[in-house]
Amino acid sequence: MELDKIENILEKYFQGETTIAEENQLKEYFSSPDVAQHLEQYKPIFGYFSQVKQQKSTQEIPLKTKRRNVAWLSIAASIVVLLGIGTYLFMSQENTAPVVAQSELGTYDDPEEALKATQKALSLLSSNVNVGIESVQYINEYEQSKNRIFKQ
């Protein structure tokens, strides 16, 4: 009866469902000399616990803690933040384009120069519109092919 009980407790132990009292029963059983032969393989597991209980550590643990100087750390962090803000402000002022008066935008003094600039802008616009129209023609051809294949 006791062997069945030990086997059940051992199975529960490996499932992680035992109580401390049941684990103590397993430790007592495996520390005794009359362990069943088919359970001998588990004896080192539970024998380890009794060996570890008897061991005492003689190593000294140093209690000195390294004390960081928090003041220097906060000063260094403040300097880094200020340098970051200063760099951002300096770079943003450098990258801004010079302000041009509203009266100077898009005006030409010479009418021929204005005509050439307008023609150039309209030709660029026309070429881009033509590219768009060609793309629409490809889409129309695709649509016709699709309708032939997939009759609705």
Secondary structure, DSSP 8 states (H G I E B T S, - for coil): -HHHHHHHHHHHHHHT---HHHHHHHHHHHHSS---GGGGGGHHHHHHHHHHHH---------------HHHHHHHHHHHHHHHHHHHHHHHHHHS-----GGGTT--SSHHHHHHHHHHHHHHHHHHHHHHHHHHHHHHHHHHHHHHHS--
